[in-house]
Amino acid sequence: MKARDLSVLLGVILIVIMLIIPLPPGILDFLIVINISLALIIILVAMSTNDALQFSIFPTLLLLVTLFRLGLNVSTTRSILGNAEAGNVIDTFGNYVVGGNALVGFVVFLILIIIQFVVITKGAERVSEVGARFTLDAMPGKQMSIDADLNAGMISDAEAKGRRERIEKEADFYGAMDGASKFVKGDAIAGIVIVIINMIFGLVIGMMQMGMDLGTAATTYTLLTVGDGLVSQIPALLISTATGIIVTRAASDGNLSQDLNKQLLAFPNMLYVAAATIFLLGVATPIDKFVTFSVAGLLAFGAFQLKRVEKQTLERDETEEVVEEKDDMKSPESVVSLLQIDPIEFEFGYGLIPLADANQGGDLLDRVVMIRRQMALELGMIVPVIRIRDNIQLQPNEYTIKIKGNEVAKGDLLLDHYMAMSPGVEDESIIGVDTVEPAFGLPALWIGEEMKEQAELSGYTVVDPPSVVSTHLTEVIKGHAHELLGRQETKQLVEHLQETYPALVEEVTPNTLSTGEVQKVLTNLLKENISIRNLPIIFETLADYGQMTKDMDLVTEYVRQSLSRQISKQFTSPGEPLYVITLSGSVEKKIADGVQQTEHGNFLSMDPNESQRVLESAAGETDRLSQMGQVPVILCSPAVRMYVRQLLERYLPHVPVLSYNELEANVEVQSVGVVNVE
């Protein structure tokens, strides 16, 4: 144990000894001086802190100091009543400080008690109660503000964590101060009671046990009691003042002395007014003119000096500003910060600012948090921070979504309307502004509040503007998830997996596959909307097939087959068959014959006319299946699945292409169409 830790323990043990064992006057003198010194240190530290949390140990320290002072009171009371003496310090306070006049000393003691108990302690107690309540009430709002800044990209994860920890510390501190202020109040009451006890029982003991007359006993014990009260209450008053300083200090950049100098002396003209007032007071009243004129002169001189310093500071700042402007013109412009590109940006016109303004009821920032969580659950990837900002170059009701600096989607909103999407049969009684649902391209209407209930009764799907935006943003992120997963993001996923599967990760990377090769497999999966959340199975497959080939597209096919249960669940509904479009044998053969093998991988190279006919047939079949109300799925053999996807991805990007090996044996498959070019 360190010496500092041991000293605290010894201090607590000393307090216990003071309560039990009688101490000689010499040791009492030593402890009394320590008590006064400790009180001075505490109030000086309280005045020097910039923030209450810099002295977060104060509530606990207050308890220990109060206990130490009460233990000292017990020891001095024992010495006064038992021996009619309590050491040189108490005797000095009783005779020298108050001139040996017991009545004067008692009055001074009462004044100190009144100042401490009625003024300082009462105010500090009330401020502590209000501060604790307000701090606890403000916690949810502060937490939401931190989350909003984090989602908007204004702060990093580390900064957000630090701010949350600070909020928790503030709540703990002010809660503790609410209780600790009661120690100060109780200490003041105890001081009054101890003085009364010493005086009454001192008279009794002096006359009955020590043979003193009434006058001698009253003088002796009253002076000792008053001295004891003064040496006890002066440190207590300092501690009470420190408590008030701590709980009344607002957050600032400087300590109490700096803030007083900066703020109290920030208005020199007010010193001139005060000087004139004191001067007139000396002229118009019998008050000693030397005193009033001296104080007025000091105030006027101080105001003059402050005005002169203020003028010099203003001139210096103007000169420095001119010099900085010249230096900026001469120095080369720093453009490094302009090279940073945000992974995802959401920009909106000024008319849509209420969406992101919590003060106006906007919950966009909260929805962004939910979107990132949803993507983590659905796709298994960590979506980067989404930068949200207004853009005056956009139309008032327009918004755009950018991926790595490039606009990929846009839309328009009417904040005081609802978007109503038809169930398939139009209701002419539903009147609104024609629009298109941005996420899926469905025809829709912007309707007013008065039409909402009627539209819902007519079977329309009615959503509010924030839901439209969040749905659109979600679909855009899903469609571009493969672009957002770079090597750095892949490395983070691998490191997270390594915490629970260290042996598996060590076998795959970097021994078998590089981070870039792992990223290639993961992006291939995300590109076809296959979740990568089940990383253990993916890495098991990489460990099995990563050494057999360096063609990551082929390795991806093996991974897809190992995820057959996940893929089957994704594209099927419980109790219903999977409706699919298959390829004719001739089409599969044409595709297989068109595969070209190169050192960089295998590629599909079909005759353009043949490719066009396959695309037209596939488009016709998928349209027919969509009109039947079914999600079109193309099913083919594992050997050509990858190349069928390459052929269709540009023209039918949202149509999933599955192989037979990617479906579990218990999945009921029903073919409702065939892609054929014969």
C-alpha positions, -999 to 999 in steps of 0.1 A, spaced: 0 0 0 13 35 -9 22 60 18 -6 84 7 -32 56 10 -18 47 44 -19 83 56 -57 84 50 -62 52 70 -41 65 98 -62 97 99 -94 78 103 -78 57 131 -67 90 148 -103 102 148 -114 71 166 -85 75 191 -96 111 198 -131 99 206 -119 73 231 -85 83 246 -79 116 265 -53 136 248 -28 160 265 -31 197 258 1 197 236 -13 172 212 -47 191 211 -28 223 201 -12 203 173 -45 189 161 -63 222 163 -37 239 141 -40 210 116 -78 215 116 -74 252 107 -48 244 81 -69 218 65 -99 242 63 -77 268 46 -64 243 21 -99 232 12 -113 267 6 -82 277 -14 -86 246 -36 -123 253 -40 -115 288 -52 -88 275 -76 -109 249 -95 -124 257 -129 -150 230 -126 -167 213 -97 -156 179 -110 -120 189 -105 -128 186 -67 -151 156 -70 -137 141 -38 -152 171 -19 -184 153 -5 -164 125 10 -137 149 22 -164 170 38 -176 140 58 -141 131 70 -133 167 80 -166 171 98 -159 138 117 -124 150 125 -137 183 139 -164 167 160 -138 142 174 -116 172 182 -146 188 200 -151 157 221 -114 157 231 -113 195 240 -146 191 259 -131 162 279 -100 183 287 -120 215 296 -144 198 319 -119 174 334 -89 196 339 -101 232 333 -75 235 305 -74 227 268 -40 238 256 -23 270 244 -44 275 212 -78 275 229 -64 297 258 -51 322 233 -84 324 215 -102 328 248 -80 355 262 -60 372 234 -85 371 205 -115 384 225 -94 404 250 -102 381 279 -138 392 279 -161 362 280 -192 381 270 -175 396 239 -162 361 230 -196 346 233 -211 373 211 -184 368 184 -191 330 186 -229 336 182 -222 358 152 -201 332 135 -228 305 142 -255 328 127 -234 335 96 -226 299 91 -260 283 100 -285 309 87 -266 323 57 -240 301 42 -251 266 52 -288 273 44 -279 286 10 -254 259 2 -280 232 12 -307 247 -11 -283 251 -40 -272 215 -36 -308 202 -36 -317 222 -68 -284 213 -85 -289 176 -78 -325 177 -91 -317 197 -122 -286 176 -130 -307 144 -128 -335 159 -148 -311 170 -176 -294 137 -180 -317 122 -207 -315 154 -227 -277 155 -225 -275 118 -235 -297 124 -265 -277 155 -275 -245 134 -274 -261 106 -295 -272 133 -320 -238 148 -323 -222 113 -327 -247 104 -354 -241 137 -372 -204 131 -372 -196 161 -350 -178 140 -324 -160 107 -323 -169 76 -304 -142 84 -278 -155 119 -273 -190 106 -269 -178 81 -243 -160 108 -225 -190 131 -224 -213 103 -212 -188 95 -184 -187 132 -174 -225 133 -172 -225 103 -149 -199 119 -127 -218 152 -126 -250 133 -115 -230 113 -88 -213 145 -76 -243 167 -72 -263 138 -57 -235 134 -31 -233 171 -25 -270 171 -18 -264 148 11 -230 162 21 -245 197 27 -264 181 56 -231 174 73 -223 211 74 -257 220 88 -255 193 115 -219 204 123 -232 240 130 -260 227 153 -235 204 171 -212 234 177 -240 253 195 -250 224 216 -214 217 226 -208 253 238 -240 253 259 -230 219 275 -195 232 283 -207 264 299 -234 247 320 -215 217 332 -183 238 335 -200 259 362 -213 228 379 -180 210 379 -160 241 389 -181 249 419 -190 214 431 -158 195 423 -130 220 421 -141 244 449 -143 275 427 -167 304 435 -193 313 409 -173 342 394 -141 322 390 -159 292 375 -179 314 351 -148 332 339 -126 302 336 -150 278 319 -167 305 298 -133 317 283 -122 282 276 -156 273 261 -156 304 239 -120 297 228 -129 261 220 -160 273 201 -139 299 181 -112 275 171 -139 250 160 -162 273 142 -137 293 122 -125 262 103 -162 251 101 -170 285 86 -143 281 60 -155 246 51 -191 259 48 -179 287 25 -160 262 4 -192 241 1 -210 272 -11 -183 280 -36 -183 244 -50 -220 241 -55 -225 277 -69 -197 275 -94 -209 273 -130 -187 257 -156 -162 282 -169 -127 284 -184 -111 299 -153 -110 296 -115 -129 319 -91 -102 345 -90 -98 347 -127 -136 349 -132 -139 377 -106 -112 397 -123 -126 391 -157 -163 397 -150 -164 421 -120 -138 444 -135 -150 441 -171 -170 474 -169 -146 502 -159 -173 529 -162 -191 513 -133 -160 520 -111 -163 556 -121 -199 557 -110 -190 540 -77 -161 565 -71 -185 594 -77 -211 580 -53 -185 575 -25 -171 610 -32 -206 626 -29 -212 605 3 -181 622 18 -192 656 8 -228 654 18 -224 635 51 -203 639 82 -184 607 74 -146 611 76 -137 627 43 -102 612 43 -117 577 42 -143 585 16 -120 606 -6 -93 579 -4 -116 551 -14 -131 572 -42 -96 581 -55 -86 544 -55 -118 535 -75 -112 562 -100 -76 553 -104 -86 516 -109 -112 526 -135 -86 547 -154 -61 519 -154 -87 494 -166 -97 517 -194 -61 521 -205 -55 484 -205 -87 478 -224 -76 503 -251 -42 487 -254 -57 452 -257 -81 464 -284 -52 480 -304 -30 449 -300 -59 426 -311 -65 447 -342 -28 447 -350 -25 409 -346 -56 405 -368 -41 425 -395 -8 406 -392 -26 373 -393 -46 383 -424 -13 392 -442 3 360 -431 -27 340 -444 -24 358 -477 13 349 -479 11 313 -466 0 285 -488 -35 273 -483 -39 241 -463 -63 219 -483 -56 186 -466 -89 188 -446 -108 192 -478 -97 158 -490 -118 140 -464 -149 124 -479 -178 113 -457 -190 77 -464 -227 87 -461 -242 122 -463 -277 133 -460 -283 169 -471 -316 187 -471 -331 221 -480 -339 247 -454 -375 238 -455 -367 204 -441 -346 216 -411 -375 208 -386 -368 171 -395 -334 172 -377 -342 199 -351 -352 183 -318 -365 216 -306 -391 216 -333 -401 180 -327 -378 164 -353 -366 129 -346 -344 123 -377 -313 119 -356 -330 93 -334 -341 74 -365 -306 74 -379 -295 57 -347 -322 30 -353 -311 26 -389 -275 19 -380 -287 -7 -354 -311 -22 -380 -283 -25 -405 -260 -42 -379 -287 -68 -373 -299 -73 -409 -266 -70 -428 -240 -77 -401 -220 -46 -409 -213 -14 -390 -227 15 -410 -204 45 -409 -215 77 -392 -241 95 -414 -233 131 -419 -265 152 -417 -265 188 -427 -286 214 -445 -277 227 -480 -289 260 -492 -283 250 -528 -311 225 -527 -348 233 -531 -365 240 -497 -383 206 -497 -356 186 -514 -331 162 -499 -302 141 -513 -283 111 -502 -246 108 -511 -223 78 -509 -186 87 -507 -193 122 -521 -215 111 -550 -253 116 -551 -271 83 -554 -306 93 -544 -328 123 -539 -364 131 -530 -389 157 -520 -410 160 -489 -440 180 -477 -436 182 -440 -473 192 -433 -486 163 -454 -487 125 -453 -476 101 -481 -504 78 -492 -496 48 -513 -525 30 -532 -533 -6 -525 -537 -11 -562 -572 3 -567 -573 41 -569 -600 59 -548 -609 91 -566 -622 106 -534 -586 107 -521 -573 140 -533 -536 150 -530 -505 160 -548 -491 133 -571 -456 120 -562 -435 89 -562 -424 70 -532 -386 74 -533 -374 41 -519 -393 17 -542 -406 41 -569 -443 35 -562 -469 60 -572 -482 79 -542 -500 111 -531 -492 138 -506 -524 143 -486 -534 166 -458 -542 158 -422 -580 159 -431 -576 131 -457 -555 108 -435 -583 88 -419 -603 84 -451 -572 72 -470 -565 46 -443 -601 34 -444 -597 30 -482 -567 7 -478 -540 32 -485 -507 29 -467 -502 63 -450 -468 73 -436 -454 106 -423 -424 124 -439 -398 112 -414 -408 76 -421 -405 83 -458 -369 96 -453 -358 68 -430 -372 41 -453 -354 57 -483 -322 61 -464 -324 24 -452 -329 11 -487 -301 33 -501 -277 19 -475 -288 -16 -482 -282 -11 -520 -248 4 -515 -236 -16 -484 -209 -33 -505 -194 1 -513 -193 11 -476 -173 -20 -466 -137 -12 -472 -105 -29 -459 -106 -8 -427 -141 -18 -419 -133 -54 -428 -104 -54 -404 -127 -41 -376 -151 -70 -382 -123 -95 -382 -109 -81 -350 -143 -83 -334 -146 -120 -345 -112 -128 -332 -123 -119 -297 -145 -150 -296 -130 -172 -324 -92 -165 -323 -82 -199 -338 -105 -196 -367 -94 -161 -376 -57 -170 -373 -62 -199 -397 -78 -176 -423 -60 -143 -422 -33 -134 -428 -20 -170 -434 -45 -181 -460 -63 -149 -473 -54 -113 -471 -77 -86 -457 -85 -75 -492 -95 -110 -503 -118 -114 -473 -133 -80 -481 -139 -92 -517 -160 -122 -504 -180 -100 -480 -187 -73 -506 -199 -100 -530 -224 -112 -505 -236 -77 -496 -239 -68 -532 -266 -94 -535 -282 -84 -502 -269 -115 -483 -262 -107 -446 -226 -112 -434 -236 -113 -397 -229 -150 -395 -191 -144 -398 -181 -177 -380 -197 -198 -408 -183 -175 -435 -148 -179 -420 -152 -216 -416 -159 -218 -454 -130 -195 -461 -107 -217 -441 -119 -248 -461 -117 -233 -496 -93 -204 -493 -63 -226 -500 -79 -243 -530 -83 -212 -552 -76 -175 -552 -107 -168 -573 -127 -150 -547 -159 -151 -568 -157 -188 -568 -150 -188 -530 -181 -166 -526 -202 -193 -542 -190 -218 -517 -198 -194 -489 -233 -189 -503 -239 -226 -502 -227 -228 -466 -253 -201 -458 -281 -221 -474 -303 -220 -442 -300 -183 -440 -307 -178 -477 -336 -201 -476 -352 -183 -447 -345 -149 -464 -364 -157 -496 -392 -180 -484 -423 -175 -462 -434 -201 -436 -460 -225 -451 -456 -212 -486 -436 -225 -516 -409 -206 -532 -421 -194 -566 -391 -193 -590 -382 -187 -626 -358 -214 -639 -335 -215 -669 -340 -239 -698 -312 -264 -704 -302 -246 -736 -299 -212 -719 -277 -227 -691 -255 -244 -718 -251 -212 -737 -241 -194 -705 -217 -222 -695 -201 -222 -730 -197 -184 -728 -175 -185 -697 -139 -174 -704 -112 -185 -680 -83 -160 -675 -55 -157 -649 -75 -129 -633 -107 -151 -629 -136 -163 -650 -158 -140 -670 -189 -144 -691 -184 -136 -728 -216 -144 -747 -227 -133 -781 -244 -99 -778 -275 -111 -796 -278 -142 -774 -273 -121 -743 -301 -97 -754 -325 -125 -760 -318 -140 -726 -323 -106 -709 -356 -100 -727 -369 -134 -718 -358 -130 -681 -374 -95 -680 -407 -108 -694 -409 -136 -669 -400 -114 -639 -426 -88 -649 -452 -115 -652 -444 -129 -617 -444 -94 -602 -479 -88 -617 -490 -120 -599 -480 -104 -566 -449 -126 -561 -413 -116 -556 -394 -128 -587 -365 -152 -580 -344 -169 -606 -332 -204 -598 -304 -221 -617 -276 -247 -613 -246 -238 -591 -222 -240 -621 -237 -210 -638 -253 -190 -610 -225 -165 -607 -225 -158 -645 -263 -155 -646 -260 -128 -620 -232 -111 -640 -255 -111 -670 -286 -97 -652 -272 -74 -626 -271 -43 -648 -306 -47 -662 -324 -66 -634 -303 -56 -603 -331 -63 -577 -339 -98 -590 -321 -124 -568 -304 -153 -585 -301 -185 -564 -287 -219 -571 -302 -252 -561 -274 -258 -536 -283 -226 -518 -317 -239 -508 -324 -264 -480 -339 -297 -489 -372 -289 -471 -379 -258 -491 -408 -264 -515 -399 -249 -549 -426 -242 -575 -415 -231 -610 -438 -205 -625 -417 -195 -655 -388 -205 -677 -362 -183 -694 -359 -197 -729 -346 -183 -761 -356 -211 -785 
